[in-house]
Amino acid sequence: MESSIQPLSRIAIEFGPITIYWYGIIIALGALLGYLITIKECERVGINKDHFTDLLVYAIPVSILSARIYYVAFEWERYKDQPGNIIAIWEGGIAIHGALIGAILTAYFYTKKKKIPFWKMADVAAPGLLVGQAIGRWGNFMNQEAHGGPVTRSFLENLWLPDWIINQMYISGTYYHPTFLYESLWNITGLIVLLVLRRKVKIKRGELFLSYVIWYSFGRFFIEGMRTDSLMLAPSLRVAQLLSVFLIVMSLIVWWYRRKRYKSLPPYGE
């Protein structure tokens, strides 16, 4: 039975020389849904939604470029002899941390130029970021990447996963942890947490975004430890885990500093 398992096709559409991959479609879908959620919240808190749309015009290409640069930089041994493959982004190989760095820097300079409070814009964008990340991980699923170590089929069946997910985790004769799924579910749970914080808890401006950074980084630290394709600084030092710890610590420091330094921080949405 297992020898007859065929992976889902990575290709969504082929039309002559044009090939469209599921990876790109899923990433685009995640970005679109995140955008729709964010502009709705922009309207509610008094941010001109056109500002966010204009920001995305700059942030999306910058984020894709920075995500790829980040990935290639830590996988240089893989690309140095085949530099032409650097642009083959449809094969996978973008790093969410690289994308976030590009997006945050773009947002900072954009909001500064437009005289919009950076932290207010960051707060509004946080739930949409989790939506985009939760959906985007399914692009990794279609590429059979970002998975964990070997497991048995019975282990996956005990997770009550449907056959089409279990079968996609059968790669070169071995079943693997669906870490893409773990992270997707973690991000969906984080979305619920942020929505509760946004509506039910009296948080200050900037703290919803900081909550997003802490939530995502905490889950990513443990999920990254299960993966087999981590970017490494050293044989036992994973880049994403190190960065996750750094982001958690820095977010807590920034949270504490802003509360101590600014006694009259406006609440979320103001």
SULMO-V279083 format. One record per helix or strand. SS is the DSSP state (a for helix, b for strand). FROM is the first residue (numbers start at 1). TO is the last residue. If there is no record, write none. Layout:
BEGIN
SS_FROM_TO, SS_FROM_TO
END
This chain:
BEGIN
a_2_4, b_11_15, b_18_21, a_22_45, a_49_74, a_76_79, a_83_87, a_89_91, a_96_114, a_118_143, b_148_148, b_150_151, a_153_157, a_163_168, b_170_171, b_174_176, a_179_200, b_204_204, a_207_224, b_227_227, b_232_234, b_237_238, a_239_261, b_267_267
END
